[in-house]
């Protein structure tokens, strides 16, 4: 993922619509999600089952250690990121 893609998501309507996730935390969580996705090497909209498994169950877990205070924000940011990816892909 490029820094441009991270910026586009962070400035998107989907990201702005997340109630209860302060902007600094949202930006940091999205940065970590994109970093984990970069390790997979496949764009989000093209992830197959095994890549999605690797991203979510391995890469994302490596970005958030136990008791990381940002971990509570992963699910809402992930939902917004998926909505953003669908809209951006023209679905």
C-alpha angles and dihedrals in degrees: 000000000000125000085246091061091049090050092048091053094044090053095042128114089242092058093044091051094062105113116203098021111102114224098247091051092045091052093048093047092048090049090054093046090052091047090054090047091051089058089059090053096215125105113250094245090055100047115132124203096274093046091048089050091051093046099046103033100036114015097041092045090054090055094054119050124202112289092013103158090219093059092085088065097052097091098050092044091047091051091051091047092053091048089049092049092050093050092045091050089054098247 
